Amino acid sequence: MVEGNVVDELTRRPLWGATIIARGRAENVGISDESGRYSIDLRPGAYRLRVVYGESDVEAGNIEVAAQKTLLRDIEVSHFAVAEATASALRPYCPSSPRGVAPSHARRAALVSAVLKRFADDEAVIPDGRLLTRIRTPVVSDGDAISLPVSGARTYARTSLRELRAVADRSGQEQLYLGIEVELEGTCATVKAGVHYVIPSRSTRFFSCCCNTIDIYEEADGRWAFRGNVDERCR
């Protein structure tokens, strides 16, 4: 593992939202938090570090990670790059990584479980979450990778668009569901989630929807954690 602080080289101010990329046999990513702290879970070996902050994308040197040891490595970003960065550019993101082994079903399921737990703990983070007033909220996720969280204020029910369409056609009523799409890049994931409708096939009603939140999650020690919001889009 490597960890440390990302700071402005002149003012020493901690920098939030910097993306640190460790590239060796594989590519792993860390994102600095509000205190400028980052950590990346790495296997033993040699890695090259890059840091992306705003429009600044620079090499941060080479490191050698030993087994069962944590390497401390602070990273400085030029004051000019910090001054020029815009608020939108400072949002964390998942950099593209070389195509390798596809993420396992278990990792995707664990990520969806973490997303659902966060929503259960704070419904306000779901766009249009106030619409989810039912006892059991249907959940649809791409790749059929859904692992429901053990705890939480809300109970979720795993389903599919096909099943929801059948229910809508039988009942003649629109069906609301929480849709989740995930895209993994190494230990970083982009998650798009929001409330959606399935309308009965013969319905003439029109719905204007929906809003999605686009968030970044990071994996460390086998657990996924929310790291920041990228955008919220409505259609």
Rosetta silent file (secondary structure, phi, psi, omega in degrees, C-alpha in Angstrom):
SEQUENCE: MVEGNVVDELTRRPLWGATIIARGRAENVGISDESGRYSIDLRPGAYRLRVVYGESDVEAGNIEVAAQKTLLRDIEVSHFAVAEATASALRPYCPSSPRGVAPSHARRAALVSAVLKRFADDEAVIPDGRLLTRIRTPVVSDGDAISLPVSGARTYARTSLRELRAVADRSGQEQLYLGIEVELEGTCATVKAGVHYVIPSRSTRFFSCCCNTIDIYEEADGRWAFRGNVDERCR
SCORE:     score description
SCORE:     0.000 S_00000001
   1 L     0.000  144.272  172.386    0.000    0.000    0.000 S_00000001
   2 E  -123.231  140.188  178.349    1.068    3.581   -0.658 S_00000001
   3 E  -149.251  164.111 -179.409   -0.476    6.561    1.105 S_00000001
   4 E   169.191 -161.709 -178.126    0.247   10.193    1.751 S_00000001
   5 E  -120.510  145.841  174.072   -0.919   13.763    1.280 S_00000001
   6 E  -108.813  123.683 -174.237   -1.472   15.848   -1.849 S_00000001
   7 E  -135.753  159.613  169.698   -0.620   19.511   -1.293 S_00000001
   8 E   -70.087  126.541 -173.773   -0.054   22.808   -3.079 S_00000001
   9 L   -65.051  -23.115 -178.097    3.729   23.010   -3.397 S_00000001
  10 L   -93.998  -51.808 -175.042    3.774   26.689   -2.430 S_00000001
  11 L   -88.579  -15.822 -176.705    1.072   27.157    0.200 S_00000001
  12 L    66.758   16.950  178.432    1.153   23.538    1.491 S_00000001
  13 L   -72.084  133.291  177.617   -2.656   23.590    1.405 S_00000001
  14 E   -65.440  144.084 -175.451   -4.145   20.073    1.180 S_00000001
  15 L  -114.340  123.628  177.015   -5.845   19.389   -2.141 S_00000001
  16 L   -91.366  145.596  172.993   -9.146   17.544   -2.450 S_00000001
  17 L    84.836    9.921  175.130  -10.161   15.664   -5.598 S_00000001
  18 L   -76.095  138.591  178.024   -6.690   14.882   -6.961 S_00000001
  19 E  -101.235  119.132 -179.985   -6.536   11.573   -8.845 S_00000001
  20 E  -106.067  125.322 -175.010   -3.385    9.557   -8.118 S_00000001
  21 E  -114.906  123.628  176.680   -2.623    6.788  -10.596 S_00000001
  22 E  -108.372  115.102 -176.599   -0.191    3.967   -9.795 S_00000001
  23 E  -115.950  120.904  175.063    0.781    2.048  -12.925 S_00000001
  24 L  -139.123 -122.557  173.816    2.774   -1.163  -12.804 S_00000001
  25 L   -66.680  -25.171  174.821    1.664   -4.633  -13.903 S_00000001
  26 L  -136.479  176.386  179.451   -1.819   -3.236  -13.354 S_00000001
  27 E  -117.789  125.709  177.973   -3.263    0.223  -12.813 S_00000001
  28 E  -123.138  153.098 -171.930   -4.704    1.302   -9.471 S_00000001
  29 E  -130.278  142.355  171.134   -6.222    4.632   -8.551 S_00000001
  30 E  -129.790  152.562  179.946   -6.611    6.711   -5.402 S_00000001
  31 E  -127.200  129.479 -177.038   -8.489    9.994   -4.891 S_00000001
  32 L   -72.244  141.126 -179.042   -7.506   12.529   -2.260 S_00000001
  33 L   -89.255 -169.703 -175.294  -10.138   13.400    0.339 S_00000001
  34 L   -63.864  -21.990  177.698  -10.982   16.783    1.873 S_00000001
  35 L   -93.369    5.494 -179.627   -7.863   16.643    4.034 S_00000001
  36 L    82.787    3.487 -175.259   -5.686   15.891    0.996 S_00000001
  37 E   -84.055  140.026  175.161   -5.141   12.309    2.150 S_00000001
  38 E  -137.479  158.882  172.542   -5.010    9.414   -0.325 S_00000001
  39 E  -151.412  145.400  178.300   -4.248    5.700   -0.180 S_00000001
  40 E  -133.551  125.261  179.030   -3.905    3.020   -2.837 S_00000001
  41 L   -81.703  113.019 -174.807   -3.931   -0.705   -2.080 S_00000001
  42 L  -125.456  146.681  171.088   -1.068   -2.178   -4.136 S_00000001
  43 L   -77.679  158.508  178.604    0.578   -5.549   -4.479 S_00000001
  44 L   -56.842  140.967  178.379    4.360   -5.683   -3.962 S_00000001
  45 E   148.373 -175.493 -178.575    6.300   -4.388   -6.945 S_00000001
  46 E   -96.751  140.017 -178.682    7.441   -1.327   -8.857 S_00000001
  47 E  -140.080  153.334  172.166    5.019    1.417   -9.876 S_00000001
  48 E  -110.592  130.777 -177.504    5.071    4.785  -11.597 S_00000001
  49 E   -98.372  141.131  170.035    2.895    7.494  -10.054 S_00000001
  50 E  -129.441  148.377  175.969    0.912   10.171  -11.873 S_00000001
  51 E  -127.276  132.091  178.336   -1.243   12.873  -10.343 S_00000001
  52 E  -116.009  123.329  178.865   -4.130   14.587  -12.122 S_00000001
  53 E  -142.093  115.245 -173.398   -5.497   17.807  -10.631 S_00000001
  54 L    61.347 -128.496  178.675   -7.656   20.064  -12.730 S_00000001
  55 L   -95.023    3.162  178.069   -5.938   20.245  -16.108 S_00000001
  56 E   -85.468  126.797 -179.627   -2.568   19.369  -14.593 S_00000001
  57 E  -137.371  100.107 -172.241   -1.422   15.823  -15.388 S_00000001
  58 E  -131.708  155.664  174.029    2.167   15.153  -14.281 S_00000001
  59 E   -70.917  142.866 -179.374    4.461   12.298  -13.338 S_00000001
  60 E  -121.169   19.949  174.331    5.008   11.947   -9.584 S_00000001
  61 E    96.192  176.067 -179.459    7.976    9.572   -9.605 S_00000001
  62 E  -105.289  147.919  178.139    8.618    5.856   -9.186 S_00000001
  63 E  -134.555  159.324  175.446    7.963    3.786   -6.084 S_00000001
  64 E  -126.245  117.881 -176.832    8.739    0.284   -4.863 S_00000001
  65 E   -99.519  126.638  179.122    6.103   -1.354   -2.675 S_00000001
  66 L   -96.063  157.262 -179.430    7.206   -4.100   -0.273 S_00000001
  67 L   -64.809  136.947  174.986    5.029   -6.911    1.036 S_00000001
  68 L    56.367   30.238  176.502    3.001   -6.157    4.187 S_00000001
  69 L  -134.505  148.826  177.977    4.388   -2.627    4.432 S_00000001
  70 L  -103.948  123.650  178.997    2.845    0.800    3.864 S_00000001
  71 E   -92.266  129.536  178.226    4.883    3.239    1.816 S_00000001
  72 E   -95.108  125.277 -178.110    4.466    6.928    2.689 S_00000001
  73 L  -146.305  105.694  175.429    4.615    9.252   -0.329 S_00000001
  74 L   -82.710  149.105 -176.361    3.468   12.881   -0.280 S_00000001
  75 E  -126.269  133.045  178.609    2.747   14.532   -3.619 S_00000001
  76 E  -107.470  137.809  176.352    3.110   18.213   -4.497 S_00000001
  77 E  -113.325  137.421 -176.359    1.088   19.962   -7.203 S_00000001
  78 L   -59.008  141.485 -178.808    2.370   23.208   -8.716 S_00000001
  79 H   -61.600  -34.338  178.777    0.748   26.335   -7.329 S_00000001
  80 H   -62.579  -43.025  179.344    0.091   27.557  -10.878 S_00000001
  81 H   -63.631  -38.337  179.103   -1.918   24.419  -11.669 S_00000001
  82 H   -66.114  -42.919 -177.780   -3.946   24.877   -8.474 S_00000001
  83 H   -66.195  -33.826 -176.198   -4.642   28.534   -9.254 S_00000001
  84 H   -84.265  -17.911 -175.493   -5.739   27.758  -12.815 S_00000001
  85 L   -67.419  141.760  176.646   -7.973   24.809  -11.945 S_00000001
  86 L   -99.054  161.583 -178.261  -11.723   25.365  -12.153 S_00000001
  87 L   -58.534  -40.680 -178.851  -14.309   23.936   -9.776 S_00000001
  88 H   -67.706  -33.581 -178.100  -15.687   21.623  -12.445 S_00000001
  89 H   -73.784  -16.292 -176.316  -12.249   20.348  -13.342 S_00000001
  90 H   -87.010   -1.630  178.898  -11.557   19.411   -9.737 S_00000001
  91 L   -69.156  137.965 -179.550  -14.219   16.755   -9.606 S_00000001
  92 L   -65.124  156.409  178.114  -12.731   13.282   -9.192 S_00000001
  93 L  -151.744  165.526  176.304  -12.891   10.854  -12.079 S_00000001
  94 L  -101.363  115.938  179.485  -11.805    7.357  -13.026 S_00000001
  95 L   -71.029  151.264  176.983   -9.031    7.384  -15.631 S_00000001
  96 L   -66.793  140.283  179.132   -9.172    4.872  -18.450 S_00000001
  97 L  -121.191  156.339  178.920   -7.033    1.808  -17.860 S_00000001
  98 L   -57.817  142.376  179.945   -5.670   -0.757  -20.310 S_00000001
  99 L   -65.409  127.243  179.533   -8.148   -3.503  -21.097 S_00000001
 100 L  -138.588 -138.099  179.129   -7.411   -6.567  -19.004 S_00000001
 101 L   -71.554  133.485 -179.735   -9.394   -9.123  -17.062 S_00000001
 102 L   -64.383  143.472  178.834  -13.062   -8.147  -16.755 S_00000001
 103 L   -56.916  141.150 -178.567  -14.170   -7.227  -13.217 S_00000001
 104 L   -70.416  156.795  176.664  -15.571  -10.217  -11.354 S_00000001
 105 H   -59.159  -38.308 -178.365  -19.267  -10.577  -10.636 S_00000001
 106 H   -64.331  -39.943 -179.975  -18.452  -10.499   -6.904 S_00000001
 107 H   -68.109  -40.953  178.110  -16.668   -7.120   -7.147 S_00000001
 108 H   -64.998  -41.678  179.129  -19.524   -5.572   -9.115 S_00000001
 109 H   -64.262  -40.337  178.584  -22.062   -6.968   -6.662 S_00000001
 110 H   -64.417  -36.309  178.222  -20.083   -5.596   -3.701 S_00000001
 111 H   -65.704  -46.958  179.118  -20.022   -2.185   -5.366 S_00000001
 112 H   -61.125  -38.651  177.802  -23.801   -2.170   -5.920 S_00000001
 113 H   -61.228  -41.293  178.928  -24.278   -3.212   -2.292 S_00000001
 114 H   -65.516  -39.094  178.362  -22.173   -0.233   -1.145 S_00000001
 115 H   -63.407  -46.178 -179.238  -24.208    2.114   -3.349 S_00000001
 116 H   -64.421  -37.794  179.269  -27.496    0.790   -1.965 S_00000001
 117 H   -64.792  -41.264  178.343  -26.289    1.076    1.626 S_00000001
 118 H   -63.017  -41.369  178.351  -25.353    4.716    1.070 S_00000001
 119 H   -66.185  -38.813  179.176  -28.791    5.402   -0.397 S_00000001
 120 H   -64.984  -37.030 -179.427  -30.496    3.579    2.479 S_00000001
 121 H   -72.617  -29.540 -178.349  -28.568    5.664    5.012 S_00000001
 122 L  -148.490   92.795 -176.448  -29.430    8.943    3.269 S_00000001
 123 H   -62.406  -21.999 -177.166  -32.295    8.886    0.772 S_00000001
 124 H   -65.833  -18.666 -179.374  -31.630   12.527   -0.109 S_00000001
 125 H   -79.393   -8.274  177.295  -28.587   11.521   -2.177 S_00000001
 126 L   -90.799  122.752  173.737  -30.872    9.771   -4.690 S_00000001
 127 L   -57.241  128.959 -178.172  -32.242   12.103   -7.382 S_00000001
 128 L    62.722   23.688 -177.830  -36.049   12.019   -6.996 S_00000001
 129 H   -60.820  -23.165  178.793  -35.560    9.689   -4.006 S_00000001
 130 H   -63.125  -19.922 -179.996  -38.731   11.112   -2.438 S_00000001
 131 H   -74.155  -18.636 -176.338  -40.681    9.151   -5.067 S_00000001
 132 L   -85.886   76.228 -175.553  -39.516    5.854   -3.567 S_00000001
 133 L  -100.406    0.257 -177.785  -42.215    5.579   -0.915 S_00000001
 134 L   -78.203  158.628 -178.882  -42.896    1.864   -1.268 S_00000001
 135 L   -65.104  -41.422  179.607  -41.905   -0.640    1.395 S_00000001
 136 E  -117.980  120.851 -178.394  -39.745   -2.579   -1.047 S_00000001
 137 E   -92.547  119.188  176.344  -37.853   -0.630   -3.693 S_00000001
 138 E   -65.423  138.691  179.822  -37.200   -2.542   -6.947 S_00000001
 139 E  -123.784  131.584  176.288  -33.550   -2.365   -8.018 S_00000001
 140 E  -123.831  127.905  179.028  -32.243   -2.922  -11.546 S_00000001
 141 E  -131.688  145.220  179.385  -28.514   -3.032  -12.248 S_00000001
 142 H   -65.435  149.797  178.620  -26.576   -3.664  -15.430 S_00000001
 143 H    73.221    5.527  177.967  -24.846   -7.002  -15.697 S_00000001
 144 H    55.420   28.480 -178.951  -27.342   -8.490  -13.217 S_00000001
 145 L  -101.780   91.008 -178.971  -24.746   -7.907  -10.478 S_00000001
 146 L  -129.805  124.442  172.142  -26.745   -7.032   -7.408 S_00000001
 147 L  -122.788  115.360 -175.579  -25.878   -7.803   -3.811 S_00000001
 148 L   -77.228  136.895  179.728  -28.397   -6.312   -1.391 S_00000001
 149 L   -65.238  146.127 -178.151  -26.975   -4.699    1.778 S_00000001
 150 L   -67.758  -41.369 -177.447  -27.659   -6.542    5.017 S_00000001
 151 L  -115.478  168.092  177.681  -28.681   -3.417    6.908 S_00000001
 152 L   144.104  154.400 -177.558  -30.369   -0.159    5.983 S_00000001
 153 L   -70.074  -25.009 -177.321  -33.516    1.838    6.506 S_00000001
 154 L  -111.502  143.401  175.563  -34.949    0.711    3.185 S_00000001
 155 E   -98.762  131.091 -178.104  -35.567   -2.829    1.969 S_00000001
 156 E  -105.977  153.499  177.014  -34.651   -3.481   -1.636 S_00000001
 157 E  -127.206  120.509  179.454  -35.993   -6.079   -4.043 S_00000001
 158 E   -71.827  133.605 -178.942  -33.844   -7.330   -6.891 S_00000001
 159 L  -152.541 -169.606  178.863  -35.679   -7.372  -10.221 S_00000001
 160 L  -139.501  162.726  178.057  -35.281   -6.778  -13.960 S_00000001
 161 H   -62.842  -34.424  178.906  -36.824   -4.463  -16.525 S_00000001
 162 H   -62.755  -44.909  179.314  -38.563   -7.445  -18.064 S_00000001
 163 H   -65.715  -40.388  179.579  -40.227   -8.344  -14.762 S_00000001
 164 H   -66.385  -37.974  177.239  -41.222   -4.722  -14.114 S_00000001
 165 H   -61.290  -41.100  179.277  -42.706   -4.442  -17.609 S_00000001
 166 H   -64.254  -41.860  178.537  -44.846   -7.517  -16.953 S_00000001
 167 H   -64.583  -42.062  179.662  -46.076   -6.056  -13.643 S_00000001
 168 H   -62.362  -41.565 -179.444  -46.852   -2.722  -15.308 S_00000001
 169 H   -69.009  -37.878 -179.883  -48.837   -4.417  -18.087 S_00000001
 170 H   -69.400  -40.879 -174.585  -50.801   -6.596  -15.646 S_00000001
 171 H   -89.030  -21.567 -175.398  -51.644   -3.772  -13.263 S_00000001
 172 L    74.478   12.625 -178.117  -51.975   -0.966  -15.768 S_00000001
 173 L  -118.212  143.470  175.877  -49.850    1.176  -13.432 S_00000001
 174 L   -64.107  148.985 -178.724  -46.417    2.658  -13.961 S_00000001
 175 E  -118.382  124.616  176.839  -43.652    1.002  -11.935 S_00000001
 176 E   -89.631  146.498  175.715  -40.876    2.971  -10.267 S_00000001
 177 E  -151.015  159.259  175.472  -37.446    1.461   -9.742 S_00000001
 178 E   -95.750  113.265 -179.664  -33.951    2.446   -8.703 S_00000001
 179 E   -97.886  135.845 -179.313  -31.605    1.957  -11.656 S_00000001
 180 E  -131.176  126.919  174.015  -27.860    1.540  -11.134 S_00000001
 181 E  -120.561  134.569 -178.085  -25.157    1.392  -13.811 S_00000001
 182 E  -126.673  145.414  175.563  -21.527    0.808  -12.884 S_00000001
 183 E  -134.989  116.233 -175.870  -18.281    1.070  -14.803 S_00000001
 184 E   -97.826  136.907  172.976  -15.097   -0.210  -13.162 S_00000001
 185 E  -131.407   92.730 -176.107  -11.582    0.985  -13.958 S_00000001
 186 L    65.744 -122.382  179.852   -9.180   -0.891  -11.696 S_00000001
 187 L   -97.899   15.197  179.489  -10.010    0.114   -8.108 S_00000001
 188 E  -117.834  146.008 -178.969  -12.082    3.090   -9.239 S_00000001
 189 E  -140.602  138.144  172.124  -15.732    3.005  -10.311 S_00000001
 190 E  -100.423  126.499 -175.883  -18.141    5.426  -11.943 S_00000001
 191 E  -121.338  124.749  174.667  -21.715    4.861  -10.747 S_00000001
 192 E  -110.439  125.249 -176.151  -24.842    6.306  -12.377 S_00000001
 193 E  -144.566  148.594  178.073  -28.015    5.910  -10.336 S_00000001
 194 E  -179.375  173.558  179.342  -31.502    7.369  -10.220 S_00000001
 195 E   -89.081  133.658 -178.160  -35.238    6.739  -10.079 S_00000001
 196 E  -132.220  167.024  178.789  -36.877    5.562  -13.323 S_00000001
 197 E  -116.334  146.797  163.140  -40.294    4.520  -14.609 S_00000001
 198 E  -116.383  122.837 -175.002  -41.560    1.534  -16.537 S_00000001
 199 L  -101.906  140.955  176.207  -44.825    2.454  -18.263 S_00000001
 200 L   -53.337  144.352 -174.448  -47.506   -0.063  -19.323 S_00000001
 201 L   -56.245  -36.827 -175.564  -47.182   -0.931  -23.006 S_00000001
 202 L   -95.606    7.589 -177.455  -50.606    0.482  -23.885 S_00000001
 203 L   -72.649  142.613  175.441  -50.345    3.608  -21.760 S_00000001
 204 L  -105.273    2.186 -179.806  -50.772    6.996  -23.442 S_00000001
 205 L   -73.305  150.695 -179.868  -49.467    8.885  -20.420 S_00000001
 206 L  -116.504  132.036  177.464  -46.242   10.842  -20.751 S_00000001
 207 L  -117.066  132.781  174.131  -43.605   11.022  -18.036 S_00000001
 208 L   -98.300  107.312 -178.783  -40.812   13.534  -17.966 S_00000001
 209 L  -155.087  168.239    7.836  -37.936   11.822  -16.214 S_00000001
 210 L  -140.608  171.393  177.367  -35.415   11.087  -14.986 S_00000001
 211 E  -107.199  138.713  177.469  -32.485   12.461  -12.998 S_00000001
 212 E  -123.838  139.727  169.267  -29.305   10.484  -12.374 S_00000001
 213 E   -94.267  140.981  177.668  -26.457   11.154  -10.016 S_00000001
 214 E  -116.998  113.543 -173.274  -22.994   10.242  -11.306 S_00000001
 215 E  -121.600  161.196  175.801  -20.624    9.370   -8.472 S_00000001
 216 E  -110.852  132.190  174.563  -17.128    8.042   -7.981 S_00000001
 217 E  -120.845  150.693 -179.441  -16.416    5.094   -5.684 S_00000001
 218 E  -128.417  139.954 -179.235  -13.018    3.713   -4.678 S_00000001
 219 E  -100.827  130.705  175.931  -12.091    0.199   -3.571 S_00000001
 220 E  -145.692  130.910 -178.926   -9.673   -0.364   -0.689 S_00000001
 221 L    55.210   36.365  177.175   -9.137   -3.569    1.270 S_00000001
 222 L    78.244    7.076 -179.306  -11.968   -5.200   -0.665 S_00000001
 223 E  -122.173  142.063  179.642  -14.509   -2.518    0.280 S_00000001
 224 E   -97.280  139.333  179.500  -16.052    0.194   -1.875 S_00000001
 225 E  -137.398  143.037  177.639  -16.475    3.735   -0.527 S_00000001
 226 E   -66.143  134.837 -178.945  -18.035    6.905   -1.965 S_00000001
 227 E  -120.929  -16.357  178.556  -15.402    9.471   -2.948 S_00000001
 228 E   163.433  159.301  177.804  -17.297   12.286   -4.665 S_00000001
 229 E   -96.756  136.426  179.660  -20.033   13.431   -7.001 S_00000001
 230 E   -96.385  -44.111 -173.784  -19.206   14.123  -10.621 S_00000001
 231 E  -166.328  166.906  169.057  -22.503   15.344  -12.025 S_00000001
 232 E  -136.700  123.884 -174.865  -26.284   15.153  -11.928 S_00000001
 233 E  -123.727  140.098  177.910  -28.131   14.912  -15.231 S_00000001
 234 E  -123.139  150.807  177.798  -31.833   15.014  -16.021 S_00000001
 235 L  -141.210    0.000    0.000  -33.720   14.124  -19.172 S_00000001
